[in-house]
Amino acid sequence: MNKTTSTIIAALLIAAGIFFLGIFIKSGIDNMAFRDRQVTVKGLAEREVEANRVTWPIQYSVAGDNLLSLYDQVTSNNAKIVNFLTTNGIDKNEISINPPDTYNATTNQYSSGNFRYNYSLSCTVTVTTSKVAKVRELLDRQSELLKEGIPYSNSYINYEYTALNDIKPEMIAEATRNARDAAARFAEDSGSKVGKMKTASQGQFSIDEQSSTPFLKKVRVVTTIVYYLED
């Protein structure tokens, strides 16, 4: 191989090196530019579900001057409430009876002295069950307790939805699809197309109720996703 041939080969190698170096540099620049182009979108998924658990406290008070008589009255009232519940589809193991809360007016040094009776007993019978429809039915019939001489009152009836894990995967998938749809619309408006996902953040699930229908719950989740944009 003469000197001229060696020189030509060396020049070709240098030219090839410069050519490929240019390609690599362009690729790197394009890749950096590509990574700088991104869009952040949010995807929402919602479900309306029925509560599958309810806590129903039935409260009443009795007053008088004889504690033993009041105790007998409380015992009788509790038995009537339990009978009303159990004969209408509520199991005994779903009923709890709290000890009565006793107020003694004679020992209250701050009393004005206008209290009519010496003693007052406040009682609560609580139903905790998955039979939400049954409880809603009995709430409409609760006035039957008045016929038994029980002056009941209802505190806050708590409806819960406890099957969140059953619908989580489907809702997350829906929220992710909605986020990608939003990204696709943005990309179309900007003359781009959606690339790979860069980051994803799943928001917390929330369960809310409407004041008029507390037994119906709205489950909601929002995902935040960052997508790369391509030409």
Residue frames relative to the residue before (quaternion, step in Angstrom):
aa qw qx qy qz dx dy dz
M 1.0000 0.0000 0.0000 0.0000 0.00 0.00 0.00
N 0.3015 -0.7749 0.5281 0.1723 3.58 -0.69 1.10
K 0.7222 -0.4612 0.3101 0.4118 3.47 -1.35 0.20
T 0.6377 0.5448 -0.3330 0.4308 3.57 0.99 -0.79
T 0.6548 0.5130 -0.3058 0.4632 3.56 0.98 -0.92
S 0.6425 0.5290 -0.3195 0.4530 3.57 0.97 -0.88
T 0.6491 0.5238 -0.3151 0.4528 3.54 1.02 -0.85
I 0.6541 0.5160 -0.3143 0.4550 3.56 0.99 -0.86
I 0.6546 0.5156 -0.3118 0.4566 3.56 0.94 -0.92
A 0.6487 0.5175 -0.3137 0.4616 3.57 0.97 -0.87
A 0.6539 0.5143 -0.3158 0.4562 3.56 1.00 -0.84
L 0.6451 0.5210 -0.3172 0.4603 3.56 1.05 -0.82
L 0.6443 0.5228 -0.3182 0.4585 3.57 1.01 -0.83
I 0.6490 0.5127 -0.3114 0.4679 3.56 1.00 -0.86
A 0.6555 0.5131 -0.3106 0.4588 3.57 0.99 -0.89
A 0.6491 0.5108 -0.3169 0.4662 3.56 1.00 -0.86
G 0.6370 0.5337 -0.3225 0.4531 3.56 1.02 -0.81
I 0.6579 0.5035 -0.3040 0.4703 3.55 0.98 -0.89
F 0.6345 0.5467 -0.3235 0.4404 3.57 1.04 -0.85
F 0.7165 0.4417 -0.2598 0.4732 3.55 0.79 -1.02
L 0.5966 0.5523 -0.3583 0.4590 3.57 1.12 -0.64
G 0.6397 0.5269 -0.3197 0.4594 3.56 1.03 -0.79
I 0.6347 0.5269 -0.3263 0.4616 3.56 1.04 -0.83
F 0.6693 0.5024 -0.3015 0.4569 3.56 0.93 -0.95
I 0.6472 0.5167 -0.3203 0.4599 3.58 0.97 -0.84
K 0.6514 0.5087 -0.3128 0.4680 3.59 0.99 -0.92
S 0.6437 0.5241 -0.3244 0.4536 3.55 0.97 -0.87
G 0.6606 0.5081 -0.3058 0.4603 3.55 0.97 -0.85
I 0.6541 0.5044 -0.3156 0.4671 3.56 0.98 -0.84
D 0.6497 0.5091 -0.3183 0.4663 3.58 0.98 -0.90
N 0.6501 0.5232 -0.3200 0.4486 3.56 0.99 -0.84
M 0.6477 0.5056 -0.3179 0.4731 3.58 1.00 -0.81
A 0.6538 0.5046 -0.3173 0.4662 3.55 0.97 -0.86
F 0.6253 0.5473 -0.3234 0.4528 3.54 1.07 -0.84
R 0.7002 0.4691 -0.2776 0.4610 3.56 0.92 -0.90
D 0.6233 0.5268 -0.3512 0.4590 3.58 1.17 -0.37
R 0.6656 0.4610 -0.2997 0.5045 3.57 1.22 -0.37
Q 0.2494 0.7627 -0.5520 0.2267 3.54 -0.39 1.21
V 0.2004 -0.7628 0.6037 0.1162 3.52 -1.27 0.39
T 0.2427 -0.7517 0.5995 0.1294 3.55 -1.08 0.85
V 0.0125 0.8117 -0.5804 0.0634 3.56 -0.68 1.12
K 0.2826 -0.7341 0.5917 0.1765 3.53 -1.31 0.41
G 0.1546 -0.7792 0.6022 0.0789 3.54 -1.07 0.80
L 0.1905 -0.7986 0.5672 0.0659 3.57 -0.84 1.03
A 0.0034 -0.7586 0.6512 0.0197 3.54 -1.16 0.73
E 0.0338 -0.8028 0.5949 -0.0204 3.57 -0.92 0.93
R 0.0401 -0.7670 0.6397 0.0295 3.55 -1.22 0.61
E 0.2293 -0.7171 0.6330 0.1802 3.55 -1.17 0.62
V 0.0000 0.8115 -0.5809 0.0642 3.55 -0.64 1.15
E 0.4451 -0.6642 0.5277 0.2868 3.53 -1.27 0.42
A 0.5512 -0.6005 0.4623 0.3491 3.56 -1.06 0.75
N 0.1934 -0.7905 0.5709 0.1085 3.56 -1.07 0.72
R 0.7444 0.2473 -0.1958 0.5885 3.57 1.26 0.33
V 0.0142 -0.8043 0.5938 -0.0197 3.58 -0.95 0.83
T 0.1585 -0.7414 0.6450 0.0960 3.51 -1.21 0.73
W 0.0409 -0.8263 0.5579 -0.0653 3.54 -0.52 1.28
P 0.1030 -0.8029 0.5849 0.0521 3.63 -0.36 1.17
I 0.1521 -0.7580 0.6302 0.0716 3.56 -0.91 1.00
Q 0.0615 -0.8371 0.5430 -0.0258 3.57 -0.44 1.21
Y 0.0904 0.7707 -0.6300 0.0320 3.54 -1.21 0.54
S 0.2224 -0.7624 0.5936 0.1299 3.57 -1.28 0.35
V 0.0934 -0.7563 0.6436 0.0720 3.51 -1.22 0.60
A 0.1130 -0.7983 0.5902 0.0406 3.57 -1.12 0.63
G 0.2242 0.7628 -0.5848 0.1609 3.54 -1.18 0.62
D 0.5566 -0.6205 0.4464 0.3254 3.53 -1.32 -0.10
N 0.7126 0.3990 -0.2421 0.5238 3.58 1.26 -0.28
L 0.3779 -0.7655 0.4769 0.2093 3.57 -0.43 1.23
L 0.6498 0.5215 -0.3320 0.4421 3.59 0.94 -0.82
S 0.6419 0.5138 -0.3165 0.4731 3.55 1.04 -0.78
L 0.6443 0.5166 -0.3119 0.4697 3.57 1.02 -0.81
Y 0.6239 0.5397 -0.3347 0.4555 3.57 1.04 -0.80
D 0.6568 0.5007 -0.3080 0.4723 3.58 0.93 -0.86
Q 0.6450 0.5245 -0.3187 0.4552 3.57 1.03 -0.81
V 0.6434 0.5164 -0.3115 0.4715 3.58 1.02 -0.84
T 0.6442 0.5264 -0.3161 0.4560 3.56 0.94 -0.90
S 0.6642 0.4995 -0.2929 0.4727 3.57 0.97 -0.88
N 0.6631 0.5091 -0.3082 0.4540 3.58 0.90 -0.92
N 0.6499 0.5195 -0.3205 0.4528 3.58 0.93 -0.87
A 0.6445 0.5200 -0.3162 0.4629 3.58 1.00 -0.83
K 0.6493 0.5118 -0.3168 0.4649 3.59 1.01 -0.78
I 0.6498 0.5093 -0.3188 0.4655 3.59 0.98 -0.82
V 0.6552 0.5066 -0.3071 0.4687 3.58 0.92 -0.92
N 0.6473 0.5144 -0.3203 0.4624 3.58 0.97 -0.80
F 0.6241 0.5365 -0.3282 0.4635 3.57 1.00 -0.84
L 0.6946 0.4802 -0.2737 0.4605 3.57 0.94 -0.90
T 0.7312 0.4575 -0.2593 0.4345 3.57 0.73 -1.06
T 0.6687 0.4783 -0.3146 0.4744 3.60 1.07 -0.59
N 0.7222 0.3877 -0.2353 0.5223 3.56 1.30 -0.09
G 0.7808 -0.4371 0.1795 0.4087 3.57 1.01 0.83
I 0.5978 0.5321 -0.3828 0.4613 3.62 1.23 0.06
D 0.3804 -0.7351 0.5159 0.2209 3.58 -0.84 0.99
K 0.6175 -0.5740 0.3915 0.3687 3.56 -1.16 0.62
N 0.6699 0.5008 -0.3114 0.4511 3.59 1.02 -0.73
E 0.6294 0.4992 -0.3410 0.4883 3.58 1.29 0.01
I 0.6578 0.4761 -0.2901 0.5064 3.58 1.34 0.08
S 0.0140 -0.7772 0.6289 0.0131 3.57 -0.98 0.85
I 0.2097 -0.7705 0.5941 0.0968 3.56 -1.09 0.84
N 0.2698 -0.7768 0.5506 0.1435 3.55 -0.59 1.15
P 0.5569 -0.5758 0.4622 0.3803 3.61 -1.12 0.56
P 0.5365 -0.6447 0.4268 0.3382 3.61 -0.96 0.74
D 0.3575 -0.6919 0.5867 0.2220 3.52 -1.18 0.68
T 0.1819 -0.8367 0.5141 0.0510 3.57 -0.46 1.24
Y 0.1213 -0.7638 0.6306 0.0651 3.53 -1.00 0.90
N 0.1357 -0.7888 0.5984 0.0375 3.57 -0.81 1.10
A 0.2852 -0.7997 0.5060 0.1522 3.58 -0.24 1.26
T 0.6256 0.5747 -0.3482 0.3964 3.60 1.08 -0.60
T 0.7222 0.4166 -0.2476 0.4935 3.60 1.18 -0.43
N 0.5459 0.6083 -0.4014 0.4133 3.56 1.26 0.06
Q 0.2856 -0.8030 0.5022 0.1465 3.56 -0.30 1.28
Y 0.6825 0.4696 -0.2915 0.4781 3.57 1.24 -0.38
S 0.4291 0.7098 -0.4635 0.3119 3.59 1.26 0.05
S 0.4656 -0.6873 0.4885 0.2686 3.55 -1.08 0.76
G 0.5072 -0.6593 0.4130 0.3709 3.56 1.30 -0.24
N 0.5653 0.6148 -0.3765 0.4009 3.57 1.29 0.09
F 0.4409 0.6905 -0.4657 0.3346 3.58 1.25 0.04
R 0.4398 -0.7463 0.4370 0.2423 3.57 -0.66 1.14
Y 0.7915 0.2082 -0.0950 0.5667 3.57 1.03 -0.85
N 0.5716 -0.6139 0.4263 0.3386 3.54 -1.20 0.47
Y 0.8153 0.1843 -0.0618 0.5454 3.57 1.04 -0.77
S 0.0489 -0.7618 0.6452 0.0318 3.51 -1.24 0.64
L 0.1181 -0.7922 0.5973 0.0402 3.59 -0.88 0.99
S 0.1435 -0.7769 0.6102 0.0597 3.57 -0.82 1.06
C 0.0781 -0.8262 0.5573 -0.0252 3.57 -0.69 1.12
T 0.0949 -0.7860 0.6093 0.0439 3.57 -1.19 0.65
V 0.0916 -0.7392 0.6660 0.0405 3.53 -0.96 1.02
T 0.1150 -0.8383 0.5329 0.0091 3.58 -0.56 1.17
V 0.1945 -0.7498 0.6243 0.1014 3.53 -1.03 0.94
T 0.0083 0.7674 -0.6406 0.0237 3.57 -0.90 0.99
T 0.2182 0.8005 -0.5067 0.2340 3.55 -0.32 1.26
S 0.4677 -0.6370 0.5296 0.3083 3.54 -1.35 0.25
K 0.5535 0.6174 -0.3820 0.4082 3.60 1.31 -0.08
V 0.0724 -0.8541 0.5149 0.0149 3.52 0.58 1.22
A 0.6599 0.5087 -0.3163 0.4535 3.59 0.89 -0.88
K 0.6390 0.5267 -0.3228 0.4583 3.58 1.03 -0.77
V 0.6478 0.5088 -0.3172 0.4700 3.60 0.96 -0.84
R 0.6469 0.5116 -0.3289 0.4600 3.58 0.94 -0.81
E 0.6260 0.5272 -0.3288 0.4712 3.58 1.09 -0.69
L 0.6950 0.4768 -0.2780 0.4609 3.57 0.91 -0.93
L 0.5675 0.5793 -0.3872 0.4387 3.58 1.12 -0.50
D 0.6655 0.4932 -0.2972 0.4749 3.57 1.06 -0.73
R 0.7279 0.4000 -0.2237 0.5100 3.58 1.23 -0.48
Q 0.3845 0.7774 -0.4426 0.2279 3.55 1.30 0.01
S 0.5496 0.6234 -0.3971 0.3893 3.57 1.17 -0.44
E 0.5027 0.6447 -0.4262 0.3872 3.59 1.24 -0.26
L 0.5902 0.5734 -0.3661 0.4345 3.58 1.18 -0.50
L 0.5803 0.5783 -0.3771 0.4319 3.58 1.15 -0.55
K 0.6274 0.5386 -0.3335 0.4528 3.56 1.09 -0.70
E 0.6637 0.4711 -0.2907 0.5031 3.56 1.27 -0.46
G 0.5558 -0.6397 0.3780 0.3729 3.59 1.29 0.12
I 0.5303 0.6177 -0.4160 0.4051 3.61 1.18 0.47
P 0.2214 -0.8007 0.5448 0.1144 3.61 -0.41 1.19
Y 0.0341 -0.8626 0.5046 -0.0074 3.58 0.55 1.20
S 0.0515 -0.7387 0.6644 0.1006 3.49 -1.41 0.16
N 0.3269 -0.7390 0.5563 0.1939 3.58 -1.18 0.56
S 0.2384 -0.7085 0.6393 0.1801 3.53 -0.95 0.85
Y 0.7901 -0.3062 0.2039 0.4903 3.60 -1.20 -0.29
I 0.2274 -0.7514 0.6068 0.1240 3.58 -0.81 1.05
N 0.2092 -0.8271 0.5172 0.0690 3.54 -0.49 1.23
Y 0.1116 -0.7739 0.6226 0.0311 3.55 -0.67 1.20
E 0.0760 -0.8112 0.5798 0.0063 3.58 -0.91 0.95
Y 0.1960 -0.7171 0.6475 0.1674 3.52 -1.33 0.42
T 0.0979 -0.8543 0.5104 -0.0083 3.56 -0.43 1.24
A 0.6111 0.5730 -0.3465 0.4221 3.62 1.27 0.08
L 0.1678 0.8347 -0.5106 0.1203 3.58 1.10 0.65
N 0.6469 0.5442 -0.3335 0.4174 3.60 0.92 -0.84
D 0.6073 0.5752 -0.3542 0.4181 3.59 1.16 -0.51
I 0.7774 0.3287 -0.1763 0.5064 3.60 1.05 -0.66
K 0.4186 0.7378 -0.4500 0.2792 3.60 1.25 -0.12
P 0.6945 0.4840 -0.3250 0.4217 3.66 0.63 -1.00
E 0.6719 0.4994 -0.3018 0.4562 3.58 0.90 -0.91
M 0.6735 0.4928 -0.3051 0.4588 3.58 0.96 -0.81
I 0.6281 0.5199 -0.3397 0.4688 3.59 1.01 -0.72
A 0.6436 0.5178 -0.3196 0.4643 3.57 0.99 -0.85
E 0.6554 0.5076 -0.3111 0.4648 3.59 0.98 -0.82
A 0.6518 0.5091 -0.3161 0.4648 3.58 0.94 -0.87
T 0.6426 0.5169 -0.3210 0.4657 3.60 1.03 -0.77
R 0.6399 0.5122 -0.3262 0.4708 3.60 0.97 -0.80
N 0.6632 0.5048 -0.3097 0.4575 3.57 0.93 -0.86
A 0.6277 0.5247 -0.3359 0.4668 3.57 1.06 -0.71
R 0.6676 0.4873 -0.3126 0.4681 3.61 0.92 -0.84
D 0.6081 0.5407 -0.3527 0.4620 3.60 1.07 -0.69
A 0.6482 0.5067 -0.3161 0.4724 3.58 0.99 -0.83
A 0.6462 0.5113 -0.3165 0.4699 3.59 1.01 -0.81
A 0.6422 0.5288 -0.3208 0.4528 3.58 1.01 -0.82
R 0.6451 0.5095 -0.3237 0.4686 3.59 0.99 -0.77
F 0.6447 0.5082 -0.3176 0.4746 3.56 1.01 -0.81
A 0.6614 0.5123 -0.3111 0.4509 3.57 0.92 -0.91
E 0.6403 0.5279 -0.3275 0.4518 3.58 0.98 -0.82
D 0.6670 0.5019 -0.3016 0.4607 3.57 0.96 -0.85
S 0.7397 0.3940 -0.2249 0.4971 3.59 1.11 -0.62
G 0.5325 -0.6572 0.3989 0.3542 3.58 1.26 0.20
S 0.5792 0.5563 -0.3817 0.4577 3.56 1.13 0.60
K 0.2714 -0.7169 0.5922 0.2484 3.51 -1.31 -0.30
V 0.5755 -0.6197 0.4168 0.3332 3.53 -1.16 0.65
G 0.2300 -0.7734 0.5801 0.1118 3.54 -0.96 0.97
K 0.7969 -0.2634 0.2156 0.4991 3.52 -1.14 -0.70
M 0.5415 -0.5895 0.4896 0.3458 3.52 -1.31 0.39
K 0.2990 -0.7581 0.5537 0.1712 3.58 -0.87 0.95
T 0.7803 -0.1191 0.1117 0.6037 3.58 0.75 -1.05
A 0.1025 -0.7736 0.6220 0.0639 3.53 -1.26 0.47
S 0.0527 -0.7894 0.6116 -0.0021 3.54 -0.99 0.89
Q 0.2278 -0.7805 0.5711 0.1132 3.55 -0.67 1.14
G 0.3570 -0.7357 0.5359 0.2099 3.54 -0.79 1.01
Q 0.6212 -0.5382 0.4101 0.3952 3.54 -1.27 0.17
F 0.4714 -0.6377 0.5265 0.3063 3.53 -1.17 0.62
S 0.1088 -0.7708 0.6238 0.0701 3.56 -1.06 0.75
I 0.1428 -0.7630 0.6260 0.0741 3.54 -1.14 0.75
D 0.0013 -0.8163 0.5741 -0.0632 3.56 -0.48 1.23
E 0.2282 -0.7613 0.5901 0.1417 3.53 -1.25 0.41
Q 0.4140 -0.6661 0.5566 0.2740 3.51 -1.29 0.43
S 0.5613 -0.6509 0.3925 0.3273 3.55 -0.87 0.93
S 0.6915 0.4812 -0.2849 0.4573 3.59 1.04 -0.72
T 0.7826 0.1567 -0.0888 0.5959 3.61 1.19 -0.51
P 0.0718 -0.8583 0.5068 0.0360 3.60 0.48 1.17
F 0.6096 0.5557 -0.3550 0.4400 3.60 1.22 -0.32
L 0.6486 0.4367 -0.3179 0.5362 3.60 1.30 -0.06
K 0.1476 -0.8069 0.5705 0.0395 3.56 -0.83 1.02
K 0.2265 -0.7360 0.6157 0.1669 3.55 -1.16 0.60
V 0.1666 -0.7772 0.6035 0.0633 3.55 -0.64 1.20
R 0.0167 -0.8221 0.5647 -0.0709 3.56 -0.83 1.03
V 0.0677 0.7727 -0.6302 0.0344 3.56 -1.09 0.75
V 0.1457 -0.7707 0.6170 0.0640 3.56 -1.11 0.78
T 0.1375 -0.7706 0.6172 0.0805 3.57 -0.90 0.94
T 0.2060 -0.7535 0.6139 0.1135 3.55 -1.13 0.76
I 0.0046 0.8189 -0.5690 0.0747 3.57 -0.60 1.19
V 0.2169 -0.7427 0.6217 0.1217 3.54 -1.11 0.81
Y 0.0861 -0.7935 0.6022 0.0154 3.57 -0.80 1.11
Y 0.4340 -0.6346 0.5634 0.3027 3.53 -1.23 0.54
L 0.2706 -0.7422 0.5891 0.1698 3.56 -1.20 0.59
E 0.1605 -0.7863 0.5932 0.0638 3.56 -0.96 0.91
D 0.5486 -0.5929 0.4736 0.3511 3.55 -1.27 0.44
